[in-house]
Amino acid sequence: MTTPARQSISSSARQAGVCDACGAGIVIQFFQVALMGNLQWSWSAACAACRKTLGQDGSGMTPSEIRSAILGAEGEWRLAFRDPSAVAITAIKAIRGMTGIGLKEAKDAWDAGAASGAGLRGTRAECEALAARLRDDGVEADVMFAGASQGAGPFLPSPSPTAPRPGEGTSAVVIQGGSSAAIAVIKAIREAYGLGLKEAKDVWDAREAGDAIRGSQAQCEALSARLREGRIAHELRVPGAAPAPAPAPAGGNWVVRVTGGSEIGILAIKAIRGATGLGLKEAKDVWDRRGPGGALRGDRAWCERVQAALRKEGIEATATPT
């Protein structure tokens, strides 16, 4: 059944996560809202233990992690047309207006739905927003439940990530090679976001302390994929998700020698988490496995990051080759 054009329709989901500040469990809430043919999205979380709050919002195409959570919670919905062949141009226009994607991508989305016989599918909010735009152009479409998400992905396209803006987003890509990897990283930035050389260099130059490029999860995942292709050492840090592991402390030809015993354990684990992006349990395992003389073993980049983080916490630490 169709929905009145000015009615606000929302889709939502919840997901368990971990606070990146203290390691306590949190609940992440995801939302999409369709209003007058426009689509808005947001996510938020609050930690009861340390009182840190996180969140982000936007409009148009929604980050893939939010869409996946909502599709898993509410299932897929679809737009049903009486004569799909007669509304193709109007539907492609509506897809472009709601998502902001290009003509080719919108046509591909329409063609994929038509080829399968299932029509356009997505979250309920996405379908309602499209239906409202179609009604404005005189095309009636029913929004109907299509069943549980099968994991194959809806026909409405996921967004191609834009370049991250300095200081925005809660995910990050941390480059392990520092400035020595600049040329390769700038190349990866150009490929991930379709930027020119100057714009890609601006993204690199705007990185945060510790050579961290911050952005949304979709932005950071896109960059991480390019960096992996180029075999560039890095860490992908995503709040509420299992982080990419740091170099294994059991290997490598460098060590961090830490002065102090169990009495510094809490601060040391906090420092390891901050330096490596590991979860609370994984960081504790690293600390518990330290060798004789309080030595943590890894490669040079890993040991130097851990050394700096430990010293920041007031713990005497020295990174040296073995």
C-alpha positions in Angstrom: 0.0 0.0 0.0 1.3 3.5 -0.8 1.9 6.1 1.8 0.7 9.7 1.8 3.4 11.9 0.2 4.0 14.1 3.3 4.1 11.3 5.9 7.4 10.6 7.6 8.4 6.9 7.5 11.4 5.6 9.4 13.5 2.4 9.4 15.7 1.5 12.3 18.0 -1.1 13.8 20.2 -1.7 16.9 23.6 -3.3 17.1 25.9 -4.2 20.0 29.2 -2.5 20.0 32.2 -1.5 22.2 33.1 1.9 23.4 36.4 2.9 21.8 37.3 5.0 24.9 36.8 2.5 27.8 35.9 -0.8 26.3 32.5 -1.1 27.8 29.6 -2.5 25.8 27.3 0.0 24.0 24.2 -0.1 21.9 24.5 1.6 18.5 21.2 2.9 17.0 20.7 3.3 13.2 18.0 5.3 11.5 16.7 6.2 8.1 13.8 8.6 7.6 11.8 9.3 4.4 10.1 12.7 4.3 8.6 14.3 1.2 10.8 12.3 -1.2 14.1 12.9 0.7 16.1 10.4 2.7 17.9 11.1 5.9 20.1 8.8 8.0 21.9 8.8 11.3 23.5 6.7 13.9 24.2 7.3 17.6 25.6 5.6 20.7 26.1 6.6 24.3 28.4 4.9 26.8 26.9 4.6 30.3 30.3 3.8 31.8 32.4 6.8 30.6 29.6 9.0 29.3 31.1 9.4 25.8 28.6 10.0 23.0 29.1 9.2 19.3 27.0 9.9 16.3 26.8 11.1 12.7 24.0 12.0 10.3 23.5 12.9 6.7 21.2 12.7 3.7 20.8 10.8 0.5 22.5 7.5 0.1 23.2 5.8 3.4 26.5 4.3 4.5 26.5 0.5 3.9 26.9 -0.5 7.5 23.7 1.3 8.4 21.8 -0.1 5.5 23.0 -3.6 6.3 21.8 -3.4 9.9 18.4 -2.1 8.9 17.9 -4.6 6.2 18.8 -7.4 8.7 16.3 -6.0 11.2 13.4 -5.1 9.0 13.9 -7.1 5.8 13.7 -5.9 2.3 10.9 -3.8 0.7 10.1 -3.2 -2.9 8.4 -0.9 -5.3 5.6 -2.5 -7.4 4.6 -0.8 -10.7 1.6 -1.8 -12.8 3.7 -1.4 -16.0 7.4 -1.2 -15.2 8.4 -0.7 -18.8 6.4 2.6 -19.0 8.0 4.3 -16.0 11.7 3.6 -16.5 12.8 7.2 -17.3 10.7 8.6 -14.4 12.1 5.9 -12.0 15.7 6.6 -13.0 15.1 10.3 -12.4 13.7 9.6 -9.0 16.6 7.4 -8.0 19.1 10.1 -9.0 17.1 12.7 -7.1 17.0 10.7 -3.9 20.5 9.4 -4.0 22.5 12.0 -5.8 24.2 9.3 -7.9 25.0 9.7 -11.6 22.8 8.8 -14.6 24.7 5.5 -15.4 24.6 4.3 -11.8 20.8 5.1 -11.5 20.1 3.3 -14.8 22.2 0.3 -13.7 20.1 0.1 -10.5 16.8 0.2 -12.5 18.1 -2.4 -15.1 19.2 -4.8 -12.3 15.8 -4.8 -10.8 14.0 -5.1 -14.1 16.3 -8.0 -15.2 15.6 -10.0 -12.1 11.9 -9.4 -12.1 12.0 -8.3 -8.5 11.9 -4.6 -9.2 13.6 -2.0 -7.0 14.4 -3.2 -3.5 15.8 -1.6 -0.4 14.9 -0.5 3.1 11.3 0.7 3.7 12.5 4.3 4.1 14.3 4.2 0.8 11.3 2.7 -1.1 8.9 5.2 0.6 11.2 8.2 -0.4 11.3 6.9 -4.0 7.5 6.4 -4.1 7.0 9.9 -3.0 9.2 11.3 -5.8 7.4 9.1 -8.3 4.0 10.4 -7.2 5.2 14.0 -7.7 5.7 13.0 -11.4 2.4 11.3 -11.6 3.5 7.7 -11.2 1.9 5.5 -8.6 4.0 2.8 -6.9 3.1 0.5 -4.1 5.7 -0.1 -1.3 5.5 -3.7 -0.3 7.4 -6.0 2.1 9.6 -8.4 0.0 10.8 -10.7 2.8 13.9 -11.2 4.9 17.1 -9.9 3.5 18.9 -12.8 1.7 22.4 -11.2 1.9 22.6 -10.6 -1.8 22.1 -6.9 -1.4 19.2 -4.6 -2.7 19.1 -3.2 -6.1 19.3 0.3 -4.9 23.0 1.1 -5.0 25.3 1.7 -2.1 27.1 5.0 -2.2 30.5 5.5 -3.7 32.4 7.1 -0.8 33.6 10.6 -1.2 36.9 11.7 0.2 36.9 12.2 4.0 36.9 15.7 5.4 39.4 16.6 8.0 38.2 15.9 11.6 35.0 14.2 10.5 33.9 10.5 11.0 34.5 8.0 13.7 36.5 5.4 11.7 40.1 5.8 10.8 42.9 4.4 8.6 46.2 4.6 10.4 49.2 4.5 8.1 52.1 2.5 9.6 54.9 3.7 7.4 54.4 7.4 8.2 55.7 10.0 5.7 57.9 7.4 4.0 54.7 5.9 2.6 53.3 9.2 1.4 53.6 8.7 -2.4 51.9 5.2 -2.2 49.2 6.4 0.1 48.3 9.5 -2.0 48.0 7.1 -5.0 45.7 4.9 -3.0 43.6 8.0 -2.0 43.3 9.0 -5.6 42.0 5.6 -6.6 39.7 5.1 -3.6 37.9 8.5 -4.0 38.5 9.4 -7.7 40.4 12.5 -6.8 43.0 14.5 -8.7 46.6 14.6 -7.4 46.3 17.9 -5.6 43.0 16.9 -3.8 44.5 13.5 -2.8 47.6 15.2 -1.4 45.3 17.6 0.5 43.6 14.6 2.2 47.1 13.2 3.1 48.3 16.5 4.4 45.2 16.9 6.6 45.8 13.6 8.4 45.7 13.6 12.2 48.4 12.8 14.7 49.8 9.3 14.3 49.2 9.4 10.5 45.5 8.7 10.9 43.0 9.5 8.1 39.6 9.8 9.7 36.3 9.3 7.9 33.1 7.3 7.8 33.3 3.5 7.8 32.5 3.4 4.1 35.2 5.9 3.3 37.8 4.2 5.4 36.9 0.7 4.1 37.3 2.0 0.5 40.8 3.4 1.3 41.8 0.3 3.2 40.9 -1.9 0.2 43.2 0.2 -2.0 46.0 0.2 0.5 45.8 -3.6 0.8 46.1 -3.9 -3.0 49.2 -1.8 -2.8 50.6 -3.8 0.1 50.8 -0.7 2.3 50.9 -1.4 6.0 48.0 0.2 7.8 45.3 -0.4 10.4 41.5 0.0 9.8 39.8 1.2 13.0 36.0 1.0 13.1 34.0 1.7 16.3 31.9 -1.3 17.4 33.6 -3.7 15.0 36.5 -6.1 15.5 39.5 -4.1 14.5 42.1 -5.3 12.1 44.9 -6.9 14.2 48.2 -5.2 14.7 51.4 -7.0 13.9 51.6 -10.1 16.1 53.7 -9.3 19.2 55.1 -12.8 19.0 57.0 -12.0 15.8 59.2 -9.3 14.5 62.7 -8.2 15.3 62.0 -5.4 17.6 60.9 -5.3 21.3 59.4 -2.7 23.6 60.9 -3.1 27.1 58.5 -1.9 29.8 59.5 -0.9 33.3 56.9 -1.9 35.8 54.8 -4.9 36.7 51.2 -5.7 37.2 50.6 -2.4 39.0 50.8 -0.6 35.6 48.6 -3.1 33.8 45.5 -1.0 33.3 47.4 2.0 31.9 49.6 -0.3 29.7 46.6 -2.1 28.2 45.0 1.3 27.5 48.1 2.4 25.8 48.3 -0.8 23.7 44.7 -0.3 22.6 45.3 3.3 21.6 48.4 2.4 19.6 47.1 -0.7 17.8 43.3 -0.4 17.5 42.9 -3.7 19.3 39.8 -4.5 21.5 40.1 -4.6 25.3 40.5 -8.4 25.4 43.0 -8.5 22.6 45.1 -5.7 24.1 45.1 -7.5 27.5 46.2 -10.7 25.8 49.2 -8.8 24.3 50.1 -7.4 27.7 49.8 -10.8 29.4 52.0 -12.4 26.9 55.0 -10.1 27.4 58.3 -11.8 27.6 61.3 -11.7 30.0 62.0 -8.2 31.3 58.5 -7.0 30.3 59.3 -7.2 26.6 56.6 -6.8 23.9 57.8 -8.1 20.5 56.7 -6.8 17.1 58.0 -5.1 14.0 59.6 -1.7 14.2 56.5 0.4 13.4 54.4 -1.5 15.9 57.0 -1.2 18.7 57.5 2.5 18.1 53.8 3.2 18.3 53.4 1.2 21.5 56.4 2.9 23.0 55.0 6.4 22.3 51.6 5.4 23.7 53.1 3.9 26.9 55.2 7.0 27.5 52.2 9.2 27.0 50.6 7.3 29.9 53.7 7.9 32.1 55.1 4.4 31.7 58.9 4.1 31.0 59.3 2.1 27.8 62.1 1.7 25.2 61.8 0.3 21.7 64.9 -1.4 20.4 65.9 -3.9 17.7 66.8 -7.4 18.9 
